[in-house]
Amino acid sequence: MLVVNSGEGIKKSELKVPIDRGIVGACFVSGKRIIVDEPYNDERFNKEVDRKLGFKTRNILCMPLIDKDGVIYGVIQSINKKTLSMVGFNRDDEELMEIFSLQATSILKNSINSNDNFQYISRMKHLIDYNIKLDGVKILDELTQLAEDVLMAIFNTNSVQFIICSETDSLYHYRQHHIEKKKNLGIIYHVYQEKKIFKCYSNYGCDFYNILTDIDTDSLLVTFPILNLNYNENDYNNTYYIKNNDIVYAVAQFTYTGKHLLGSSNINLKDSETNIINFFIKVTSIWFKNYYIKSIN
């Protein structure tokens, strides 16, 4: 028996359905992700769930919560994608859901303490809300504001900058209808060139730090590029690879001093924080692929 808990946009309820019924059941039994564009024309779809919840399902993305050993702990399902074109779920949505499902599986499997659970869920809610709001963003000023605000909320910091990269290797900060051109210096530019996340303390002799470009702080700086993350198929460890010709659309940088991110003598991110950042990179890179301005005058 599967226990189905309803989410946002659906009348709050809990249903119990047979393990082999509906799209959820098919996903659980097969251990495979499922996308359905017209559920009422799919014989696997359980119309009774819609009737009991007072809901009309238009499209479905369903993914198993499965670990690297093939053990299935449950299923996560997203329905009725919010989009102006009314188009259903696509490969980008699959990759986002995969990031989320891997972390949910890890939480269920390892039964980490309730504080970490609460923090992770809170961060994911911020990211999901960010992804929804991105659909209405059309200009770089709005993107910069939204990206900086969500990073502040997720990592509990007031020191964030989101730098736009042009095709001419120039760096720009957009905020409140003002464009500031940044010098090609510092950790920001290093991350832009290397296309990798970079962590350091500015006052610990970081070779790349430059106060003209980077945030002025004695705290830890986390800097990462916004670019395509090419995920390996069927890789339950959530690893990805970067192509040499991948465009770096932007670079994000923030300070963080909280104990949940880093230990006093350790500047390695936890797996959950790394995946939060990867989720942010993925949804933001999708926005750039759809709306990116090819040149900045």
Secondary structure, DSSP 8 states (H G I E B T S, - for coil): -EEEE--TTS---EEEE-TTSHHHHHHHHH---EEES-GGG-TT--HHHHHHHT-----EEEEEEE-TT--EEEEEEEES---TT-----HHHHHHHHHHHHHHHHHHHH---HHHHHHHHHHHHHHHHHHHHHTT--SHHHHHHHHHHHHHHHHT-S-EEEEEE-TTS-EEEEETTEEEEE-S-HHHHHHHHH-S-EEEETTTT-SS--TTTS---SSEEEEEEE---EE-TT-TT--EE--TT----EEEEEEE--TTT-BTTB----HHHHHHHHHHHHHHHHHHHHH--S---
